[in-house]
Amino acid sequence: MAQEFERTLLGGERRFTRVQVSERAGISIERAERMWHALGFATVPDDEVAFTDDDVEALRLVAALEDDKFIEPEMESSLARKLGQTQSRLASWQSAMFLEFLGGAKLSADEAIEVAGLLLPAMERLQTYVWRRHLAAAAGRAVAGSDELARGVRAVGFADIVSYTRLTRRLNEAELGELIERFEGTAADVVALNGGRVIKSMGDEVLFVADTAAQGAAVALALQDAVNADEELPELRIGLAYGTILIRLGDVYGEVVNLAARLTTECKPGRVLADRELAAALDGHPAYTLHRLRRASVRGYRHLAPYAIQRTTTL
């Protein structure tokens, strides 16, 4: 049963050793090993038959991208690593969901294999659809973007659950899982609705970006409103910063990201703090009011100038 179930998941039988799979892909064993590790898999013994025809084809595809000059040689491992990390997280969630379904449905071994065979193609089509839609949206933003967007100027925000460590000691695993799922779901909905994009979720924290300072403020304040309206969610601290960031393989880096993180640590529960650049970009905006706060001294920034953001009250 185990072998048949594995064959269904892998799409074929294990037929090759690591030397054989690299030979059939037409690349060196060192290059194949490098890509295998970057994808997040452990070293396989020389004599172990561990690889399928799909493994051969995947190595050929990655090698062809470099050989045809679509990616630079130094980007090969980075591309494999990012794909591996993203798909590993998705696969972990899907396998847990499938096992939970099997436990509740009380299926026989043959029935479980049949269900997996039906489910896999559907999930593959769905994942391809979502990927294409996100690709089209990203390409559209790049084509229609301003000069600032082309230079990587963005609003970056961190939303952090208050007293998360204390919560982990008080809640059991199931309750903690429900809390994280509720927080991540709320954040994803609010960020998307207000024109931002979630970069990653880290349990008690969500990192997001927006194309303009006004969008960043809209996301942050709407997220605070959504959490405040949900009695099941604890309070948030949100830090915002604005400026040029490095966007690499779906992640963001640079001083602006660090500033947003530092502002989050300085923020009081239920508030949104912004750096000087974001405050300047919002200066005169009719929808937002900014209050300069006392300078703070945090790690790496001795004279951090935070601004509290609120919606402008109309009488």
C-alpha positions in Angstrom: 0.0 0.0 0.0 2.8 2.4 1.0 4.6 1.9 -2.3 1.5 2.4 -4.4 0.5 5.5 -2.5 4.0 7.0 -3.0 3.9 6.1 -6.7 0.7 8.1 -7.0 2.2 11.1 -5.3 5.5 11.0 -7.2 3.8 10.4 -10.5 6.0 7.3 -11.2 8.3 4.7 -9.8 11.7 5.3 -8.3 14.1 4.0 -11.0 17.4 5.8 -10.8 20.3 6.5 -8.4 21.6 10.0 -8.0 24.4 9.3 -10.5 22.0 7.8 -13.1 19.6 10.8 -12.8 22.3 13.3 -13.4 23.6 11.3 -16.4 20.2 11.2 -17.9 19.6 14.9 -17.3 23.0 15.6 -19.0 24.5 17.5 -16.1 27.3 16.9 -13.6 26.6 15.0 -10.4 27.9 18.1 -8.5 25.4 20.4 -10.2 22.6 17.9 -9.7 23.5 17.6 -6.0 23.6 21.4 -5.6 20.1 21.8 -7.1 18.8 18.9 -5.0 20.0 20.5 -1.8 18.7 23.9 -2.8 15.3 22.4 -3.3 15.5 21.3 0.4 16.2 17.6 0.1 18.8 15.6 2.0 21.7 13.8 0.3 20.8 10.4 -1.1 23.3 7.5 -0.8 25.1 6.5 -4.1 23.4 3.1 -4.3 19.9 4.1 -3.4 17.2 4.0 -6.1 15.4 7.3 -5.2 14.6 9.2 -8.4 11.9 9.0 -11.0 11.5 10.1 -14.7 10.0 13.4 -13.4 13.3 14.1 -11.5 15.2 13.7 -14.7 12.9 16.1 -16.5 13.0 18.7 -13.7 16.8 18.7 -13.8 16.7 19.1 -17.6 14.3 22.1 -17.3 16.4 24.0 -14.7 19.6 23.3 -16.7 17.9 24.5 -19.9 16.8 27.8 -18.3 20.5 28.5 -17.5 21.9 27.1 -20.8 19.4 29.3 -22.8 20.5 32.4 -20.8 17.1 32.9 -19.1 18.7 32.8 -15.7 22.3 33.5 -14.7 24.4 30.6 -13.3 24.6 32.2 -9.8 20.7 32.4 -9.8 20.2 28.7 -10.4 20.5 27.7 -6.7 18.6 30.7 -5.5 15.7 29.9 -7.9 15.7 26.2 -6.7 15.9 27.3 -3.0 13.0 29.7 -3.3 10.8 27.2 -5.2 11.7 24.5 -2.6 10.9 26.6 0.4 7.6 27.8 -1.1 6.5 24.3 -2.2 7.6 22.6 1.0 5.4 24.9 3.1 2.5 24.3 0.8 3.0 20.5 0.7 3.2 20.4 4.5 -0.2 22.1 4.8 -1.8 20.0 2.1 -0.5 16.7 3.5 -1.8 17.6 7.0 -5.2 18.5 5.5 -5.3 15.2 3.5 -4.4 13.1 6.6 -7.1 14.9 8.6 -9.6 14.1 5.8 -8.6 10.5 5.7 -8.9 10.2 9.5 -12.5 11.6 9.4 -13.6 9.7 6.3 -12.3 6.3 7.6 -11.3 5.2 4.1 -9.7 1.9 3.2 -6.1 1.8 1.8 -7.4 1.3 -1.7 -10.0 4.1 -1.3 -7.3 6.5 0.0 -5.1 5.8 -3.0 -8.0 6.4 -5.3 -8.9 9.7 -3.6 -5.3 10.9 -3.9 -5.2 10.0 -7.6 -8.3 12.2 -8.1 -7.2 15.0 -5.8 -3.6 15.5 -7.2 -4.6 16.6 -10.7 -7.2 19.0 -9.3 -4.7 20.6 -7.0 -2.1 20.9 -9.7 -4.6 22.7 -12.0 -5.6 25.0 -9.1 -2.0 25.9 -8.2 -1.2 26.6 -11.9 -4.3 28.8 -12.1 -3.4 30.8 -9.0 0.3 31.1 -10.1 -0.7 32.5 -13.6 -3.1 35.0 -12.0 -0.4 36.3 -9.7 2.1 36.4 -12.6 -0.3 38.4 -14.7 -1.0 40.8 -11.8 2.7 41.3 -11.1 3.5 41.8 -14.8 0.7 44.4 -15.0 2.0 46.3 -12.1 5.5 46.3 -13.6 4.2 47.6 -17.0 2.0 50.2 -15.6 4.2 51.2 -12.7 5.8 54.6 -12.1 9.5 55.5 -12.1 9.4 55.1 -8.3 8.0 51.6 -8.6 10.6 50.7 -11.2 13.3 51.7 -8.7 11.8 49.5 -6.0 10.2 52.2 -3.9 7.5 50.7 -1.7 5.7 51.0 1.6 6.7 48.1 3.9 4.7 47.1 6.9 5.1 44.6 9.8 2.0 43.6 11.7 2.8 41.8 15.0 0.6 40.1 17.5 0.9 41.6 21.0 2.1 39.3 23.8 2.4 36.3 21.5 4.9 34.5 23.7 2.5 34.6 26.6 -0.3 33.3 24.4 1.8 30.3 23.3 2.1 29.3 27.0 -1.6 29.7 27.7 -3.1 28.1 24.5 -2.9 24.4 23.6 -1.7 23.4 20.1 -5.1 23.3 18.5 -6.1 26.7 19.9 -2.8 28.2 18.8 -3.3 26.8 15.3 -6.7 28.3 15.1 -5.4 31.7 16.3 -2.6 31.8 13.7 -5.0 30.7 10.9 -7.5 33.4 11.9 -4.8 36.1 12.0 -3.2 35.1 8.7 -6.5 34.8 7.0 -7.7 38.2 8.2 -4.4 39.8 7.3 -4.4 38.3 3.8 -7.9 39.5 3.1 -7.4 43.0 4.4 -4.0 43.5 2.7 -5.4 42.3 -0.7 -8.6 44.3 -0.4 -6.6 47.5 0.2 -4.1 47.0 -2.7 -1.2 45.6 -0.8 0.6 42.2 -1.0 1.6 39.8 1.8 5.2 38.9 1.4 5.3 36.3 4.2 3.6 35.2 7.4 5.6 34.1 10.4 3.0 32.9 12.9 2.7 36.0 15.0 3.8 38.4 12.3 2.9 39.4 8.8 5.2 41.3 6.4 3.4 43.2 3.6 4.2 45.8 1.0 2.2 48.4 -0.9 3.0 50.5 -4.0 2.4 53.8 -2.4 2.6 55.4 1.1 -1.2 56.0 1.1 -1.9 52.3 0.3 0.5 51.3 3.1 -1.4 53.5 5.5 -4.8 52.2 4.3 -3.6 48.6 4.7 -2.3 49.2 8.2 -5.3 51.1 9.6 -7.8 48.7 8.0 -5.9 45.7 9.5 -6.1 47.4 13.0 -9.9 47.9 12.4 -10.4 44.3 11.4 -8.5 42.9 14.4 -10.2 45.3 16.8 -13.6 44.1 15.5 -12.7 40.4 16.0 -13.0 39.4 19.7 -11.0 36.2 19.0 -7.9 38.1 17.9 -5.4 39.8 20.2 -4.2 43.4 19.6 -1.6 44.3 16.9 1.4 46.6 16.6 2.1 47.8 13.1 5.2 49.6 11.8 5.4 51.2 8.4 8.4 52.5 6.4 8.8 53.9 2.9 11.6 53.9 0.5 13.7 51.8 -1.9 13.8 48.1 -1.1 15.5 45.1 -2.7 13.0 42.8 -4.2 14.5 39.3 -4.8 12.8 36.1 -5.5 9.5 37.2 -3.9 11.1 38.5 -0.7 12.1 42.0 0.3 15.3 43.3 2.0 17.0 46.5 2.9 17.0 49.4 5.5 13.3 50.2 4.9 12.4 46.7 5.9 14.6 47.0 9.0 13.0 50.3 9.9 9.5 48.9 9.7 10.5 46.1 12.0 12.1 48.4 14.5 9.0 50.7 14.5 6.9 47.6 15.3 8.8 47.0 18.4 8.3 50.6 19.5 4.6 50.7 18.7 2.0 50.6 21.4 -0.8 48.0 21.0 -3.5 49.1 18.6 -1.5 51.8 16.9 0.3 52.3 13.6 3.8 53.9 13.5 5.5 55.3 10.4 9.0 56.4 9.7 10.0 60.0 8.5 9.9 59.1 4.8 6.4 57.7 4.9 5.2 60.6 7.0 6.7 63.0 4.4 5.0 61.2 1.6 1.6 61.5 3.4 2.1 65.2 4.3 -1.0 67.0 3.2 -3.0 63.9 2.4 -6.6 64.6 3.3 -7.3 61.1 4.6 -4.5 60.8 7.2 -3.3 62.7 10.2 0.2 62.2 11.5 1.6 63.0 15.0 5.3 63.3 15.6 6.4 61.3 18.6 9.4 61.5 20.8 12.6 60.2 19.2 13.4 56.6 20.1 16.8 54.8 20.4 16.6 51.2 19.1 19.2 48.8 17.9 20.8 50.2 14.8 18.9 53.5 15.0 19.9 55.9 17.7 17.6 58.7 16.6 14.5 57.0 15.1 11.7 59.5 14.5 8.4 57.8 14.7 5.0 59.2 13.6 1.6 57.9 14.7 -0.9 57.6 11.8 -4.6 58.1 12.2 -7.5 58.7 9.8 -8.5 62.3 9.5 -11.6 62.9 11.5 -14.3 64.9 9.7 -16.9 66.9 11.7 
